[in-house]
Amino acid sequence: MKTIDFDYKLPNNSIAQSPLDNRSNSRLMVLDRNNKSIKDDYFYNLVDYLDENSVIVRNNTRVTPARIYGYKKDTNGKCEVLILNEENDLHKVLIKPARRFKSKDTICFSDELEAMVVKKEEEGIFFVKFLHEKSLINILQDIGNMPLPPYIHEKLKNSNNYQTIYAKHEGSIAAPTAGFHFTNEVFEKIKEKNIEILDITLHVGMGTFKPIVVDEITDHKMHQENYFIDDITAMKLNEAIKSSKTIIAVGTTTVRTLEDNYLKYNKIRAGKESTSIFIYPSFKFNVVNQLITNFHLPKSTLLMLVSAFYNKNEILKAYDHAINNEYRFFSFGDSMLIK
């Protein structure tokens, strides 16, 4: 399959630049795979489309203000650093401009934080050693910026707008945006219908948002991302699978976590894992029966995942419908339920 097969044209004014005041007022497109129908609604009516014999699984990761600005100590040259994740007491980061930096260079961010470059990898990735006395997370809360996607040009008024309301475990560099539409009121309606809500944690990194730059999608390499499933969640998911309950994933990160884990163990197993799973058409889904998701970028791995979950032509037809009916796209945009 070619990357270009997953392309579509999107007007710039379709890209949502800011969140809605009431998250659940976002549009909801309901795709029914059985009869290939498209229905337009609003997210606050989501529960009307959910069966009682269901389990909702969501990703409770929390976005870290991981974009920080500093300067090279010996030249005062300015730079931007995006912290990706921690590996063996070092941090993997992206540095712009990458060409100015080499091993043993020091970057200054504030009176409380410096970083020494340990080694340089490909694609502008570096491993650095952060030098600090206070907790790094606490320092980032003071000096860090939310790592908003490059297509969002408006300044974020409130950093919590780039978190789900159930965000818990710090560690992502992008939000699991399918969860943005949920409010406490929506969750209350779901609970009233006796639908169980379970949490997993996948820390979103480059594996989720890295663009595909190759012609053949099978040549694309996914970066590893870390996830965690606790004992109770694993037990309940295995019971749900055994009893043929409908498992509804909130977002592509939840899909990748569940499907990766099941492929490894032929069941859901608790513990810490990492995944570089790449889901594209022809993939056989073992766990997830329904998907709540946003509208994704052209030629992205996320668009390929939702195409695998349904059908590429039907998904692109639904995207055309969304554009023609003025849906809002991407992170702060509207939602889709694939049944």
PEWO-V985173 format. One line per field, one symbol per residue. ss: DSSP state (h for helix, s for strand, l for the rest). phi: phi as a letter, one per 20 degrees, with the letter a starting at -180 (. if undefined). psi: psi as a letter, one per 30 degrees, with the letter a starting at -180 (. if undefined). A space follows every 50 residues. Layout:
# PEWO-V985173
ss = ???
phi = ???
psi = ???
This chain:
# PEWO-V985173
ss = lshhhhlllllhhhslllllllhhhlssssssllllsssssshhhhhhhl lllsssssslssslllsssssslllllssssssssssllssssssslhhh lllllsssssllssssssssllllsssssssllllhhhhhhhhlslllll llllllllhhhhllllllssssllllhhhhhllhhhhhhhhhlllsssss sslllhhhhllllllshhhlllllssssslhhhhhhhhhhhhlllsssss lhhhhhhhhhhhhhhlllllsssssllllllllllllllsssssllllll hhhhhhhhhllhhhhhhhhhhhhhllllslllllssssl
phi = .egffdebecfgfeefebfffdgfeffcedddffdleccdbcffdggfdd efeccedceefdfefeecdbbffecmffbdcdeeadblmddecdcceffe dbgmfddddafdbcbdfebddelmecdcdfdadfgffffffedecfefff eedefffbfffdcffdgcdfqedbefffefffcgffffffffemefdddd ccefcfgedffeddfeffefdeefcebbceffffffffffffelfeddee nfffgfffffffffclaedfpebcccfcdbgofeeddedccdbeedfgle fffffffffcagffffffffffffdlfedmgeeecbdde
psi = kkeffgllkkkeffjkflllejefglljkjkjfeghlkkkalffgeffgk kehlkkkljglkkkigjlkalkeffgkllkkjkelkjhglkklkkkkeff klkfkkkkeaffklkkkelkalhgklkljkjlelkeeeeefeflkkiklf fjfkkkekfffhklfgkejkflglkifffffkleeeeeeeefghkkklkl jkjkafeefklkglekfffkkklkkklkkleeeeeeeeeeeeghljjjkj lfeeeeeeeeeeeefglkklakllkgkjklkfkjkfekelkklaklkkgl feeeefeefckeeeeeeeeeeeefghlklaegaalkkj.
